Amino acid sequence: MIYARFWVFEHQGLLLAGLGLVLWLFANYWYFRTDIARKRQDRLPHAWSADMAAKTGKGGQKPLW
């Protein structure tokens, strides 16, 4: 009978530790979500060029003619 109590207490402790870990990870994600989104955006390729003579920005490729 005493072994059943130890088994229940052990699993209850593991469940609480797992729940605490999940909540801690979610809280850190919620705090750093804007930083994570900015890092993902920074990794995307950029398509822009600058015409320094006219001092204007033009996106995309230049026409051939």
C-alpha positions as a printed Julia matrix, in Angstrom:
65×3 Matrix{Float64}:
  0.0    0.0     0.0
  2.8    2.41    0.8
  4.36   1.77   -2.62
  1.14   2.93   -4.29
  1.4    6.24   -2.44
  4.98   6.71   -3.57
  3.93   5.92   -7.14
  1.1    8.48   -7.0
  3.29  11.17   -5.45
  6.05  10.56   -7.96
  3.71  10.86  -10.94
  2.0   13.87   -9.45
  5.38  15.56   -9.09
  6.34  14.7   -12.67
  3.01  16.03  -13.93
  3.46  19.31  -12.05
  7.05  19.64  -13.28
  5.93  19.04  -16.87
  3.12  21.57  -16.54
  5.53  24.11  -15.07
  7.95  23.56  -17.94
  5.2   24.02  -20.54
  3.97  27.22  -18.88
  7.53  28.55  -18.61
  8.21  27.88  -22.31
  4.92  29.52  -23.32
  5.66  32.59  -21.19
  9.1   32.97  -22.76
  7.64  32.59  -26.26
  4.96  35.2   -25.48
  7.6   37.64  -24.2
  9.99  37.15  -27.15
  7.4   36.68  -29.93
  8.12  40.07  -31.58
 11.86  39.37  -31.56
 11.27  35.94  -33.09
  9.03  37.42  -35.8
 11.64  40.09  -36.6
 14.39  37.48  -36.9
 12.22  35.42  -39.27
 11.51  38.52  -41.35
 15.21  39.44  -41.5
 16.08  36.04  -42.96
 13.85  36.58  -46.0
 15.57  37.83  -49.18
 15.45  41.53  -49.98
 14.75  42.83  -53.5
 15.64  46.5   -53.75
 18.08  48.76  -55.5
 18.96  52.43  -55.18
 19.46  54.9   -58.01
 21.97  57.28  -56.47
 21.81  59.76  -59.38
 18.09  60.35  -58.97
 18.22  59.53  -55.24
 15.15  57.32  -55.47
 14.63  53.72  -54.57
 13.5   51.28  -57.23
 12.41  47.75  -56.47
 12.94  44.73  -58.65
 15.15  44.27  -61.69
 16.04  47.02  -64.15
 14.54  46.73  -67.65
 16.87  45.67  -70.46
 15.91  48.52  -72.84
